[in-house]
Amino acid sequence: MDLPQPFGATDATHHRPGSSVAVTRALPEETAIAMVYDGSTHAVMMATPADVEDFAMGFSLTEGIVTGTAQIASCDVIAHEKGIEAQMWLAEDRGAALAARRRSLAGPVGCGLCGIDSIEAAVRSLPSLSGMGPTLSVQEIAAATDSLRGWQPLHDRTRAVHAAGFLLPGQGVVLAREDVGRHNALDKLIGAMARQGIAPAQGAIVLTSRVSTEMVQKCVMAGCAVLIAVSAPTLHALRLAEGAGLTLAAFARGEGFDLFCHPERLRAKVSDVA
C-alpha cells in the first residue's frame, strides 16, 4: 500500500458580507504514525505522512532511544489502511535499554508530552551545551525566519503546517522539514540532519512556532546550541534553555528579535546595528 499524499484538495464556500463563492482549498493530511521498535509499538503520533524515515530517526534521537544513526539496524516504513508504521530494529544494547524503560507516548499533535507516565520523565535532565555552537550575527538571527519561508511549500499550499529549519552561519537555512505538528517538524529536521551527516552544533534551529519545554528538550538532545523562533518561549522552556546553555532568540520577525539567554554566541550587540 502506498503512503498517503501530504495534502489534498477539497471544496468549500467562502463567505463575505453580502456574497459567497465556491472555492477549492488544499488541506494538509493527518495520519497516525506508529514508532515501532523491535516489534513493539512505543509511540503513535498524528503527523503529516511525509519524510517518515526522517521522523523516525529524529524521534529516536530526541527521545534518547538511540544516540546515533548506527544504533538503528533497519527502518521500514509500512503503510496500512488506518495509518503508517515506522518499523525499526535496534542494536542489541539499545533494545535492552528501551525494554527497561518501556512507556507509552500516544497523543495529538498539539501535545508533545502525552503519555509520559511520570513527572521525572517530563522534566528530564539535559546535557550541557556550554562551549558548543556557532557565533551568529544580529542580522543572521533577525533574518532567520524570513529565510525559512522559502522552504515551506506545504505551508504555501495549505497555510496549516509548521516548519523547522537548520541555519548555517553565512549560508542561511540549508535544510527544513514541515508537519502539522511543530514537535513532529522538529523531529523530522533532526532526523534528516542525522541521516545526511549534518552536525547540529554547526548552526541554529529555526522554528515557525512558540518555544515550549519539549522544543527546548529536543534541540538540546540533538546537540544544537542556538534556537531561533518566530514566537514566544514559555517561562519553563526559558529556564531549561538557561540551564542547558542554549542560546534562545524569539519573536524573530523581519529585522529584530528578543534574545533571552546565552548572548555569548552573538557577534554584535543589537544596539551596535543601525
Residue pairs with C-beta under 8 A, 6 or more apart in sequence:
1 79
1 80
1 81
2 79
3 49
3 50
3 52
3 77
3 79
3 84
4 29
4 31
4 49
4 79
4 84
5 29
5 49
6 28
6 29
6 48
6 49
6 50
6 154
7 26
7 27
7 28
7 29
7 154
7 157
7 158
8 26
8 27
8 29
9 24
9 25
9 26
9 27
10 24
10 25
10 27
11 22
11 23
11 24
11 25
12 22
12 23
12 24
12 25
13 20
13 21
13 22
13 23
14 20
14 21
14 22
14 23
25 158
26 157
26 158
27 158
27 160
28 48
28 154
28 158
28 160
28 161
28 180
29 48
29 49
30 46
30 47
30 48
30 109
30 180
31 46
31 47
31 48
31 49
31 83
31 84
32 44
32 45
32 46
32 82
32 83
32 84
33 44
33 45
33 46
33 47
33 49
33 52
33 55
33 83
33 84
33 85
33 86
34 41
34 43
34 44
34 83
34 84
34 85
34 86
35 41
35 42
35 43
35 44
35 45
35 56
35 59
35 60
35 86
35 88
36 42
36 85
36 86
36 87
36 88
37 65
37 88
37 89
37 90
37 95
37 98
38 88
38 89
38 90
38 95
38 98
38 99
39 87
40 102
41 85
42 65
42 98
42 102
42 103
42 104
42 105
43 59
43 63
43 104
43 105
43 106
43 115
44 83
44 105
44 106
45 59
45 106
45 107
45 109
45 181
45 184
46 108
46 109
46 180
46 181
47 55
47 109
47 179
47 180
47 181
47 184
48 154
48 161
48 178
48 179
48 180
48 181
48 184
49 84
50 154
50 178
50 179
51 177
51 188
51 191
51 192
52 77
52 84
52 86
53 75
53 77
53 86
53 191
53 195
54 177
54 187
54 188
54 189
54 191
54 192
54 195
55 86
55 179
55 184
55 187
55 188
55 191
56 72
56 75
56 77
56 86
56 88
56 191
57 69
57 72
57 75
57 190
57 191
57 192
57 194
57 195
58 186
58 187
58 188
58 189
58 190
58 191
58 192
58 194
58 218
58 222
59 65
59 187
59 191
60 66
60 72
60 88
60 191
61 67
61 190
61 191
61 194
61 221
61 222
62 186
62 187
62 190
62 217
62 218
62 221
62 222
63 105
63 221
64 221
65 90
65 94
65 98
66 72
66 90
66 91
66 94
68 194
69 194
69 195
70 91
71 90
71 91
71 94
72 88
72 89
72 90
72 91
73 88
73 89
73 90
73 91
74 88
74 89
75 86
75 87
75 88
75 89
76 86
76 87
77 84
77 85
77 86
77 87
78 84
78 85
78 87
89 95
90 98
103 115
103 116
103 117
103 121
104 115
104 117
105 114
105 115
105 116
106 114
106 115
107 113
107 114
107 115
108 114
109 179
109 180
109 181
109 182
109 183
109 184
110 181
112 183
112 212
112 213
112 214
112 215
113 122
113 213
113 214
116 122
122 213
123 213
124 217
126 217
126 220
126 221
126 240
126 243
126 244
127 220
127 221
127 223
127 244
128 244
128 245
129 220
129 223
129 224
129 225
129 244
129 245
129 246
130 245
131 245
132 201
132 223
132 225
132 245
133 201
133 204
133 224
133 225
133 226
133 247
133 265
134 168
134 169
134 201
134 202
134 203
134 204
134 225
134 226
134 265
135 169
135 265
135 266
135 267
136 167
136 169
136 204
136 226
136 265
136 266
136 267
137 169
137 266
137 267
137 268
138 266
138 267
138 268
138 269
138 270
138 272
138 273
139 273
140 167
140 169
140 170
140 172
141 204
141 228
141 249
141 252
141 257
141 259
141 266
142 252
142 254
142 255
142 256
142 257
143 172
143 255
144 165
144 167
144 172
144 173
144 204
144 206
144 228
144 249
144 252
145 206
145 208
145 228
145 229
145 230
145 252
145 253
146 254
147 165
147 167
147 172
147 173
147 206
148 163
148 165
148 167
148 173
148 176
148 206
148 208
150 173
151 163
151 165
151 173
151 175
151 176
152 161
152 163
152 176
152 178
152 208
153 178
154 161
154 178
155 161
155 162
155 163
155 178
155 208
160 180
161 178
161 179
161 180
161 185
162 178
162 179
162 180
162 181
162 182
162 185
162 207
162 208
162 209
163 176
163 177
163 178
163 185
163 207
163 208
164 176
164 177
164 182
164 185
164 186
164 188
164 189
164 205
164 206
164 207
164 208
165 173
165 175
165 176
165 177
165 189
165 205
165 206
166 173
166 174
166 175
166 176
166 189
166 193
166 198
166 200
166 203
166 204
166 205
166 206
166 224
167 173
167 174
167 203
167 204
167 205
167 206
167 228
168 174
168 202
168 203
169 203
173 206
174 198
174 203
175 189
175 192
175 193
175 196
175 198
176 189
177 185
177 188
177 189
177 192
178 185
178 188
179 185
179 188
182 207
182 208
182 209
182 210
182 215
183 214
183 215
183 218
185 207
185 208
186 205
186 207
186 215
186 218
186 219
187 218
189 205
190 200
190 218
190 222
193 199
193 200
193 222
199 223
200 219
200 222
200 223
200 224
201 223
201 224
201 225
203 224
203 226
204 224
204 226
204 227
204 228
204 247
205 219
205 222
205 224
205 226
205 227
205 228
206 228
206 229
206 252
207 215
207 227
207 228
207 229
207 230
208 229
208 230
209 215
209 229
209 230
209 231
210 229
210 231
210 232
210 233
210 234
211 227
211 229
211 231
211 232
211 233
211 234
211 237
211 238
211 241
211 248
211 250
212 233
212 234
212 237
213 234
213 236
213 237
213 240
215 227
215 229
215 237
216 227
216 233
216 237
216 240
216 241
216 244
216 246
216 248
217 240
219 227
219 246
220 240
220 241
220 244
220 246
225 245
225 246
225 247
225 262
225 265
226 246
226 247
226 249
226 265
227 241
227 246
227 247
227 248
227 249
228 249
228 250
228 252
228 257
229 248
229 249
229 250
229 251
229 252
230 250
230 251
230 252
230 253
231 250
231 251
232 250
232 251
233 241
233 248
233 250
233 260
237 248
238 248
238 260
238 261
240 246
241 247
241 248
241 260
241 261
241 262
242 261
242 262
245 262
246 261
246 262
247 259
247 261
247 262
247 263
247 264
247 265
247 266
248 259
248 260
248 261
248 262
249 257
249 258
249 259
249 260
250 257
250 258
250 260
251 257
251 258
256 270
259 266
259 270
